[in-house]
Amino acid sequence: MIRSELIQKIADENPHLYQRDVERIVNTVFEEVTGAMSRGDRVELRGFGAFSVKKRDSRVGRNPRTGETVQVDEKHVPFFKTGKLLRDRLNGK
């Protein structure tokens, strides 16, 4: 599902809301999650999962094309851990 499909589904299920308002709500939620993660905060949606940021240390990597070793800088990457309810639904429980 992509963002526009999510907006359309919410708008269809809530005919009393204008589509532009639903779009603003969805964009605000995504902006808040992104902003919190960029500050290093953890975002937890009960029953769905938790978004967090993990730090990867610098390391020596290898260029797969040439085999040459390269230095890979430290970086921060997004991480998602599913909640128990979502995990159970995916496994048919």
N, C-alpha and C positions, 0 to 999 in steps of 0.2 A: 504494500500500500504506500502510495506517495502522498505528500502533503495535500495536494489538491483533492485527492480521493477522500482523505480524512475530513477535510473541510466540507465537501459535498455530502458525505454520510451524516455528519453532525447536523448540517443544515436541513437535510431531508427528515431527520428524526425530531427536529425542533422547528416546525413550520412557523412558530411565533417569533423566531429570530430572523433577522435579515442576514443574507449570506455574507455581506461585508462585515457585519459584527462578528459572525462566527470566524471569519478569516482573521480578524483583528485579535480575537481571543486565542486562537491556535498559535498565531505568530508571537503573541505575548508570552505564552507558556514556553515555547521553544527558546525565545530570547532570554527568559529568566533562567531556564536550565543551562543554556550556554554561558550566560553571565556568571552563574554560580560556579560552574565547573572551571571557568577561566580564572576565577579567584581561588581555586583549589578546594572549594567546598564539595561536599557529597550531596547528591540529590536522590532522595528515596521516595518512590511512589509505592505505597503499601499494596501488596498483592501483585504488583507488576515487576518491580526490581529496583536496583539502585545503580546510579551512575556515579562514578568517581574518576579521579585522575591518578595515574600511577607514573612514577618517575623511572625512566630507564637510564641506567648509568652509561657513561661513555665506554666504548669498547673498541677493539680492533676487529674490523670485519674484512670480508674478502669480496672483491669484484668478481662476480660469477663469469663474466665474459673473458677477462684477462687473467684471472687468478691472482692479481695484485692485491696486497693487503692495503686497507684504507682505514683511517681513523674515523669512527662514527661518534659524533658528539652526543652528550646526554640530552634527553628529550622527555617531554611529558606526553602521555598518550591517554585517550579516554578508555574507560573500562566499564563494562556493564555486567552486573551479576543479577540473574533472574531471581524473582521472589518465589516463595514456595507455592503460592496459588497458581502462578503462570507455569511453573515447572510441572505441577500436578496435572494441569489441563493439557499440556503438551504430551504428557505420558498417558493420557486417557484415564486418569483417576478421578 
